[in-house]
Amino acid sequence: MPHTHEPKQGVRPYQGLFSTYETLVSGADRAFQRMVARYPACIPCTRRCSDCCHAVFGLFVIEAAYLQERFMKLARKTRRAATLRGKKAQNQILSLQKSLQGAAPLKETVDPLSLARLRCPLLDDRGTCMLYPDRPITCRVYGIPTLIRGKVRVCGKTGFEAGRSYPVFNLDKINAELYRLSRAFLGSLPKADPGKADLILSVSTVLETPIEKIVEDSFS
């Protein structure tokens, strides 16, 4: 049976961490806008361009908790539709993982799942993000050159030219901060281990199960 959860009243102990997280979000938005202003022809992002909404990615615990809190403020019918899409996405991921078992490995730096094209559960049937103002940082900087695991990556739809030098958004540094915030977040929960702050969660999981339950099950 899926876990159903409704917003709870009162201030939770980790609310202050959300403010720090929002500072990181604001910095990511400013970095993106600076790139748009400097290289407008290279960044073709337009309304309802959903290329980044079909990429598999995970959330640090702090980002998952933040996204879940915002998700729970949506209408129940809207949440139900997203949860159903999440179940489908999760089944697709499990199927893909199964198909990769025993397959010839790719380059060590390439995660096979990162090459998959799976629809994010938050992408509605109109092609818009249900939580666009609260979307994860990865989504906010998609479209500009980013440093991920020591390598510079960029959306294939952009006009950035190989061999030229461009400013790079250091997503590795942001992820280090998200890890730190996740560690503090876990430290605020009674049944969590701050040493497990490297836990990465799928959007599908976050939409279906309360964050406290996810954490409890992961560490039990």
C-alpha positions as CSV (number, residue, x, y, z in Angstrom):
1,M,0.0,0.0,0.0
2,P,1.4,3.5,-0.8
3,H,2.0,5.8,2.0
4,T,-0.4,8.8,2.0
5,H,0.6,11.9,3.8
6,E,-0.9,15.3,4.4
7,P,0.8,18.5,5.5
8,K,1.4,18.8,9.3
9,Q,0.9,22.0,11.2
10,G,3.7,23.6,13.2
11,V,7.4,24.4,12.5
12,R,9.6,21.3,12.0
13,P,13.1,21.4,13.4
14,Y,14.8,21.5,10.0
15,Q,12.9,24.6,8.6
16,G,16.0,26.8,9.2
17,L,18.0,24.5,6.9
18,F,15.5,25.2,4.1
19,S,16.4,28.9,4.3
20,T,20.0,28.0,3.7
21,Y,19.0,25.7,0.9
22,E,17.1,28.6,-0.7
23,T,20.2,30.7,-0.7
24,L,21.9,28.0,-2.8
25,V,18.9,28.1,-5.1
26,S,19.1,31.8,-5.5
27,G,22.8,31.6,-6.4
28,A,22.0,29.0,-9.1
29,D,19.3,31.2,-10.6
30,R,21.7,34.2,-10.7
31,A,24.4,32.1,-12.4
32,F,21.9,30.9,-15.0
33,Q,20.7,34.5,-15.7
34,R,24.2,35.8,-16.0
35,M,24.9,33.2,-18.7
36,V,21.7,34.0,-20.5
37,A,22.6,37.7,-20.5
38,R,26.2,37.0,-21.7
39,Y,25.4,34.2,-24.2
40,P,21.8,34.5,-25.3
41,A,22.3,32.7,-28.6
42,C,23.8,29.7,-26.9
43,I,20.9,29.0,-24.5
44,P,17.6,28.2,-26.4
45,C,15.6,27.4,-23.3
46,T,12.0,28.3,-23.9
47,R,8.6,27.8,-22.2
48,R,7.6,24.1,-22.3
49,C,11.1,23.0,-23.4
50,S,11.2,19.8,-21.4
51,D,14.5,18.2,-22.4
52,C,15.8,18.4,-18.9
53,C,12.5,16.9,-17.6
54,H,13.4,13.5,-19.3
55,A,16.7,13.0,-17.5
56,V,17.2,10.6,-14.6
57,F,18.7,12.3,-11.6
58,G,18.7,11.9,-7.8
59,L,18.0,14.3,-4.9
60,F,20.0,14.8,-1.7
61,V,17.9,14.4,1.4
62,I,17.6,18.1,2.1
63,E,16.4,18.8,-1.5
64,A,14.0,15.9,-1.3
65,A,12.5,17.1,1.9
66,Y,12.1,20.6,0.5
67,L,10.5,19.4,-2.7
68,Q,8.2,17.1,-0.8
69,E,7.0,19.9,1.5
70,R,6.1,22.1,-1.6
71,F,4.5,19.1,-3.3
72,M,2.1,18.5,-0.4
73,K,0.7,22.0,-0.9
74,L,-0.7,21.1,-4.3
75,A,-4.3,20.0,-4.7
76,R,-4.9,16.3,-3.9
77,K,-6.0,15.5,-7.5
78,T,-2.9,17.1,-8.9
79,R,-0.7,15.2,-6.5
80,R,-2.4,11.9,-7.4
81,A,-1.7,12.4,-11.1
82,A,2.0,13.0,-10.3
83,T,2.2,10.0,-8.0
84,L,0.8,7.7,-10.7
85,R,3.4,9.0,-13.1
86,G,6.0,8.4,-10.5
87,K,5.0,4.8,-10.1
88,K,5.4,4.4,-13.9
89,A,8.8,6.1,-13.9
90,Q,10.0,3.9,-11.0
91,N,9.0,0.8,-12.8
92,Q,10.9,2.0,-15.9
93,I,14.0,2.6,-13.8
94,L,13.8,-0.9,-12.2
95,S,13.3,-2.4,-15.6
96,L,16.3,-0.5,-17.0
97,Q,18.4,-1.5,-14.1
98,K,17.5,-5.2,-14.6
99,S,18.3,-5.0,-18.3
100,L,21.7,-3.5,-17.5
101,Q,22.7,-6.5,-15.3
102,G,25.3,-8.5,-17.2
103,A,25.6,-5.9,-20.0
104,A,29.0,-4.7,-21.1
105,P,30.1,-1.8,-18.9
106,L,30.4,1.7,-20.3
107,K,33.2,4.0,-19.5
108,E,33.8,4.3,-15.8
109,T,32.7,7.9,-15.7
110,V,29.4,7.2,-17.4
111,D,26.3,6.1,-15.4
112,P,24.1,4.1,-17.8
113,L,21.0,5.5,-16.1
114,S,22.1,9.0,-16.9
115,L,21.6,8.2,-20.6
116,A,18.0,7.1,-20.1
117,R,15.1,9.3,-21.3
118,L,12.4,9.0,-18.6
119,R,9.7,11.6,-17.9
120,C,9.9,13.3,-14.6
121,P,6.6,12.7,-12.6
122,L,6.3,16.5,-12.0
123,L,6.0,17.2,-15.8
124,D,2.3,17.5,-16.4
125,D,0.4,16.7,-19.6
126,R,0.7,20.3,-20.8
127,G,4.5,20.1,-20.7
128,T,5.0,22.3,-17.7
129,C,6.6,21.5,-14.3
130,M,4.1,21.3,-11.5
131,L,6.7,22.7,-9.1
132,Y,8.7,25.0,-11.4
133,P,9.3,27.7,-8.7
134,D,10.6,25.0,-6.4
135,R,12.4,22.7,-8.8
136,P,15.8,21.2,-7.8
137,I,19.0,23.0,-8.5
138,T,20.0,20.5,-11.1
139,C,17.0,21.6,-13.1
140,R,17.8,25.3,-12.7
141,V,21.3,25.1,-14.2
142,Y,20.5,22.6,-17.0
143,G,21.4,24.4,-20.2
144,I,24.6,26.1,-19.0
145,P,28.0,24.5,-18.7
146,T,28.3,22.7,-15.4
147,L,31.1,20.9,-13.6
148,I,29.8,17.4,-12.5
149,R,32.2,14.9,-11.0
150,G,35.2,16.8,-12.3
151,K,33.9,17.0,-15.9
152,V,32.2,19.9,-17.7
153,R,28.8,18.9,-19.2
154,V,26.2,20.9,-21.2
155,C,22.8,20.3,-22.7
156,G,23.1,19.0,-26.3
157,K,20.5,21.6,-27.5
158,T,22.6,24.5,-26.5
159,G,24.9,26.5,-28.9
160,F,28.1,26.3,-26.8
161,E,31.0,25.4,-29.1
162,A,33.5,22.8,-28.4
163,G,37.0,24.2,-27.9
164,R,35.8,27.6,-26.7
165,S,36.1,28.7,-23.1
166,Y,33.0,29.6,-21.1
167,P,32.2,30.2,-17.5
168,V,31.3,27.0,-15.7
169,F,28.8,26.5,-12.9
170,N,30.4,24.3,-10.2
171,L,27.7,21.8,-9.4
172,D,30.2,19.6,-7.5
173,K,30.6,22.5,-5.0
174,I,26.8,22.8,-4.7
175,N,26.5,19.1,-4.2
176,A,29.0,19.3,-1.3
177,E,26.8,21.9,0.3
178,L,23.7,19.8,-0.3
179,Y,25.5,16.9,1.4
180,R,26.4,19.2,4.4
181,L,22.8,20.4,4.7
182,S,21.5,16.8,4.4
183,R,23.8,15.8,7.2
184,A,22.4,18.5,9.4
185,F,18.9,17.6,8.3
186,L,19.4,13.9,9.3
187,G,20.8,15.1,12.6
188,S,17.5,16.8,13.3
189,L,15.5,13.6,13.0
190,P,15.2,11.1,15.9
191,K,15.7,7.9,13.8
192,A,18.3,9.1,11.3
193,D,22.0,8.7,10.9
194,P,23.9,11.9,9.8
195,G,26.6,9.7,8.5
196,K,24.2,8.5,5.7
197,A,23.9,12.0,4.2
198,D,25.1,10.6,0.8
199,L,21.7,8.9,0.4
200,I,20.2,9.9,-3.0
201,L,16.5,9.7,-3.6
202,S,14.4,9.6,-6.8
203,V,11.7,12.1,-7.4
204,S,9.2,9.3,-7.6
205,T,10.0,8.0,-4.1
206,V,9.8,11.5,-2.7
207,L,6.3,12.1,-4.1
208,E,4.9,8.9,-2.5
209,T,6.4,8.5,0.9
210,P,6.9,10.9,3.8
211,I,10.6,11.9,4.1
212,E,10.8,10.7,7.7
213,K,9.5,7.3,6.6
214,I,12.0,7.1,3.8
215,V,14.8,7.9,6.2
216,E,13.6,5.4,8.8
217,D,13.3,2.6,6.3
218,S,16.7,3.4,4.7
219,F,18.5,3.2,8.0
220,S,16.7,0.3,9.7
